[in-house]
Amino acid sequence: MIPPPTPKLLLLRAAGKASEISWRLTDCTIYVTLEPCPMCAGAITMSRVSRLVFGAWNDEYGASGSRWDLVRDQRLNHQVEVIPWNYGTVNVRLW
């Protein structure tokens, strides 16, 4: 059985298809709520996304700085800028 793709993978696939220039997402920033797992971090890196912004660390499966750091691994041909977003620094009105 093949596991279903995560929303991050579906987003990367759709963005790559929508780009008329290339599948490489080089001047793009991806915003997610939770630090990506190794599968999603690998897909983000291979898609050549420039920046990754996330709202919460994933201590168990995070692959962007907490448990592993796949997106900034110097052995790969592309590194992603990681920006952990601190909700406390933003004034948000919920209603």
WOFENNOR-V127915 format. One record per residue. RES is the residue in one letter. PSI is psi in degrees with one decimal (none if undefined). NEAR is the number of other ideal C-beta (glycine too) atoms within 12 Angstrom. D_FIRST is the distance of its C-alpha to the first C-alpha in Angstrom with 2 decimals. Layout:
# WOFENNOR-V127915
res-><RES RES>
psi-><PSI PSI>
near-><NEAR NEAR>
d_first-><D_FIRST D_FIRST>
This chain:
# WOFENNOR-V127915
res-><M I P P P T P K L L L L R A A G K A S E I S W R L T D C T I Y V T L E P C P M C A G A I T M S R V S R L V F G A W N D E Y G A S G S R W D L V R D Q R L N H Q V E V I P W N Y G T V N V R L W>
psi-><133.0 127.2 147.2 149.0 148.9 163.8 -35.0 -41.0 -39.2 -40.6 -45.7 -40.8 -45.6 -40.7 -40.3 -39.2 -33.7 -25.2 127.8 -12.1 -52.8 161.6 -14.2 127.9 47.5 -40.0 35.4 150.7 134.2 131.0 124.8 158.3 -36.1 140.5 131.9 149.9 173.0 -37.9 -46.9 -37.5 -40.1 -41.5 -39.3 -43.2 -46.9 -21.7 -4.7 32.1 138.6 -43.6 144.7 122.3 126.0 156.6 -19.8 140.8 149.0 90.0 -26.1 -45.9 8.4 135.0 29.5 28.6 -25.3 -65.1 -48.1 170.8 65.3 -34.2 -18.1 17.3 120.3 -14.4 -15.0 163.6 -1.9 138.5 145.6 136.4 127.6 128.9 98.8 124.5 124.9 109.5 -25.8 -15.8 0.2 134.9 111.6 130.0 118.7 -21.7 none>
near-><3 4 8 9 15 22 19 32 25 15 24 33 19 17 27 24 14 14 19 8 13 15 20 19 30 19 15 26 20 35 20 34 17 27 35 44 28 25 21 35 41 25 34 43 36 25 32 28 38 22 25 40 28 33 21 20 23 24 14 14 20 27 33 40 25 24 18 24 24 32 39 22 21 11 10 17 11 25 23 36 22 31 23 26 22 13 14 9 10 11 7 11 5 6 3>
d_first-><0.00 3.79 6.38 9.23 12.33 15.23 18.57 20.11 17.77 18.34 22.02 22.27 20.71 23.13 26.04 25.56 25.58 28.57 30.60 32.94 34.00 30.98 27.39 29.01 29.60 32.71 34.99 32.37 31.91 28.75 29.46 26.92 27.61 25.84 25.88 22.67 20.11 19.79 16.94 19.08 22.27 21.20 20.38 23.73 25.56 24.24 25.08 28.59 29.06 32.56 32.45 30.09 31.58 29.99 31.50 30.31 29.47 26.25 27.66 24.46 22.05 24.46 24.56 27.62 30.40 29.82 27.60 26.99 28.52 26.24 27.69 31.19 30.56 33.46 31.63 29.52 31.12 30.96 31.66 31.18 33.98 32.82 34.74 34.03 35.56 37.89 38.13 41.50 43.13 42.54 44.56 42.24 43.59 41.07 43.32>
